[in-house]
């Protein structure tokens, strides 16, 4: 029996209109053997979590450069919890100051990838942690 491919949503929440990084990550995840659903720009937390639920994904990858991560990301985590998606990874990438990372992790973020993180590092992290959480 063939193992189910890891499914990941890559989303751009809020008013951030820069999606080059999100597209690079989506491509890297796809090249790493994962199924990727890219939601596009200007998504609400509600739309992201609804899509994750409907698509039965293993992880949500948030790309955020706007500085609104301390508001938007905890809301996504709250909605995930309300939908019973506690075993789904929530990953954040973008311009995230070091001092904001502990608060994001406390809110439910699995990992934060800052500028300079390699795409292979992200692929490896997802593979290692999804297998542990959702077999």
N, C-alpha and C positions, 0 to 999 in steps of 0.2 A: 504494500500500500504506500502510495506517495505521500510525503509530508506536505501539509498545507503551507503554501507560501505566506510569508509575513506580509501583512497589509498595513499600510501607513497612510494617514492623511497628512498632507503638508498644507498649512493654512497661513494666510496673511490677515491678521485681525486689525480692526480699527482703520484709521485714515492713512496709514502707511502705504504709499504707492510704489515703493521700490521692491520689485520682485525678482531681480536677477539672482540673488543668493538663494531664494526659495526654489527657483527653477534648477539651479546647480545642484542643490541637495536632492531634489526630486529625481533628477537624472542619475545621480550617484546611487541613490537607493534602488532605483530601477535596475541599474547596471549591476548592483549587488544582489540581484535576484528577488527583490521585493516587489509587490504590487503597490503602486503609488496612486493616490487620488489627490490631485491638486485642486484646491477649492477656488483659487483665484484671489484677487485683491478685495480688500475692504469687507471682510467677513465679520459678523457679530459672534460673540461667544456662543450664543444660542444656536446659530446656524452651524458653527463648527462642531459642537457636541451632537447636534441632530444628525449631521452627516456622518460622524463617527459611529453613531449608533446604527444608522441605516446601512452603512457599508461594512459593519462588523469588523472594524479594524483592530489591530493589536496596539497601535501607537498613534498619537497625535503629535505632529511636529509643528511648532509655532515659530514662524520667522517674524521678528519684530524689531524695528529700528526706530520707532516713533518716540520712545521714552515712556509709553503708557503701559509698560509691562507689569508694573506693580498694581495696576487696576484691572487690566484685561485678563492676565493669566490667572490670578486667583479666582476670578469669576468663571473661567473655563473649568478650573479644578472643582469649584463648587457645583457646577452643573453636571460634571462627570460623576461626582459623588452622588448627587441626587438621582441620577439615572442608573446607579449601581455599576458604574464603570471603573471601580477602584483598582481592578487588575490591569487596566489599560495604561500604557506608558504615556506620560505627558512630558514632552521634550521642548526646550526653548532654545532658540539660537538668535543671535543678533548682538546689538550693542547693549550689553547688560553690565552695569558697574558691579565690581566685586562685592561691594557692600549690600547689594540687593539680592544676591544669590541665596543666602540663608533664608530670607523671608519667602522667596519663591519656592524653595524646597520644603519649607514648613507648610506652605499652602498646598503642596501635593505634586510639585514638579519633580520628575525623576532625575533629570540632568539638564544642565545649562551648558550650551556650547557657545563660547565667545569667539570673536575674530581670531583667526589663526588655527582653529580646530580643523583637522583634516577631514575630508569626506569619509575616508576609510575609518577614522576613529568613530564617526557617527554610525556608520554601517555596523561596525563591530559591536558598539554599545547596544544597538537595537537587537542584534542577533543574540547576544549574551543574555540580555534581560528579558526579552520576549519569551525565549525558551523556558526561562525560569518561571515566568508568570502565567503563560497561557498555552500549556500543552494539552 
